[in-house]
Amino acid sequence: MAKKHTSVEVKLEAVLQVLDGKKSVIEAADDLGVHRDTVNNWVNAYKRKGEDGLKNPSSHRSPQTKNNNQKVRELEKKLKEKELENEILKKFQAFLKENE
């Protein structure tokens, strides 16, 4: 089953309805099609950190982290290219030795 990512606004609405007593945790969970434990986690996170507790930490990485990940991918690609070049050169060198 694929994980559903719910927006902060939707989570906040559900949490506030639960905290205001307008809906039970089960009702809020049923309305959104999520497990009641998920709504309980949102409520607890909201109580601890406010609206920031409802944000998905993996969805808002810092630009520095994104840049670093891009650099790592580029360097890995260059490394593979250099390894391939070295293999080709080794084979060519062996070929030249055979034909001396």
C-alpha positions in Angstrom: 0.0 0.0 0.0 1.4 3.4 -1.0 1.9 6.0 1.7 -0.4 8.9 1.5 1.1 12.3 2.2 -1.4 14.6 3.7 -0.9 18.4 3.6 -0.2 20.4 6.7 -3.5 22.2 6.2 -5.5 19.0 6.2 -3.7 17.7 9.2 -4.2 20.9 11.1 -7.9 21.0 10.3 -8.3 17.4 11.6 -6.2 18.1 14.7 -8.2 21.3 15.6 -11.5 19.4 15.1 -10.3 16.7 17.5 -9.0 19.2 20.1 -12.1 21.4 19.9 -14.3 18.3 20.5 -16.1 18.6 17.1 -14.9 15.2 16.0 -13.5 12.1 17.7 -10.1 10.8 16.5 -11.9 7.9 14.8 -14.3 10.2 12.9 -11.4 12.4 11.8 -9.4 9.4 10.7 -12.4 7.9 8.8 -13.0 11.2 7.0 -9.4 11.3 5.7 -9.1 7.6 5.1 -6.2 7.2 7.5 -5.6 5.0 10.6 -6.7 6.5 13.9 -3.1 6.1 15.2 -2.1 8.5 12.4 -4.5 11.2 13.7 -3.3 10.5 17.3 0.3 11.1 16.1 -0.7 14.4 14.5 -2.5 15.5 17.7 0.5 14.6 19.8 2.9 16.3 17.4 0.8 19.4 17.3 0.7 19.5 21.1 4.5 19.2 21.3 5.6 21.5 18.4 2.5 23.3 17.2 1.9 23.5 13.4 5.6 22.7 12.8 5.0 19.3 14.3 2.6 18.5 11.4 5.2 19.1 8.7 6.8 16.1 6.9 10.5 16.4 7.7 11.6 14.7 4.5 9.6 17.1 2.3 11.4 20.3 3.2 15.1 19.5 3.2 17.5 22.4 3.2 18.8 23.7 -0.1 22.3 22.8 1.2 21.3 19.2 1.5 19.8 19.1 -2.0 23.0 20.7 -3.4 25.2 18.2 -1.6 23.1 15.3 -2.9 23.4 16.6 -6.5 27.2 17.0 -6.1 27.5 13.5 -4.8 25.6 12.1 -7.8 27.8 14.1 -10.2 31.0 12.9 -8.5 29.8 9.3 -8.5 29.1 9.6 -12.3 32.5 11.0 -12.9 34.1 8.3 -10.8 32.3 5.6 -12.9 33.5 7.3 -16.1 37.1 7.3 -14.9 37.0 3.7 -13.8 35.7 2.8 -17.3 38.5 4.8 -18.9 41.1 3.0 -16.7 39.7 -0.4 -17.7 39.9 0.5 -21.4 43.5 1.8 -21.0 44.5 -1.4 -19.2 43.1 -3.5 -22.0 44.8 -1.4 -24.6 48.1 -1.7 -22.8 47.7 -5.4 -22.6 46.9 -5.5 -26.3 50.0 -3.5 -27.2 52.2 -5.9 -25.1 50.8 -8.9 -26.9 51.6 -7.4 -30.3 55.2 -6.3 -29.6 
